């Protein structure tokens, strides 16, 4: 499964996810008003997207 992060309708990053393999995503969202998460899966897959311990944090 691929997950794409978009901010204000521009691509910020695309990541490939696999079951049991956590991925840390670090994005610069300076000036972004709307953050979106879009997933792409094969047509026959109905697996849910679970964002476990998802957080937005601010770097000092």
N, C-alpha and C positions, 0 to 999 in steps of 0.2 A: 504494500500500500504506500502510496506517496501522499505526503501532506505538503500543501503550499501555503505559505504565509504571505498575506497581502496587506499593504497599508495604503489607504487612500487610492485604491485601484491600481497599485503598482506592486510587482512581485518583489518581496523582500528575501525570500529563500524557499527552496524546495528540499524536502527531506524524505528519505526512504525509511519506513518503519517496519519492524518485524516483531512478532509476538515474543515477549520475554527479553527483548533487547532495548532497554531504556535509551533515549536520545535526549541530550541537553541541547536546547536551541537558544542561541544567543543572537538577538537582533538589535540593531540600532533603530529605534522608532522615534528618534528626535523629530518633532514637528508633525508626527502622524496623528490624525484625529480618529480614524476608524481602522481597527485592526481586525482582519478576517483570517479564518482558518478554513481551508478547502481541502478535502481529501479526494483522491482518485483511486478507484479500485477496479479490478476486473469486473465485467458485466454480471457474472454469476455469483459474485461474493456479496453476502449480506451481513458480514461481520460489522459490529458497531465500532466506532472510534471512541476509545476510552482515554481520557487525558489525565489519568491517575492523580498526581499531585501537581497539577498545573498551577503556575503562579506567574504574575507579572511583578518584577522587582525593579527597583531603581538603583543604578550604580551611583556611588557618591562622587 
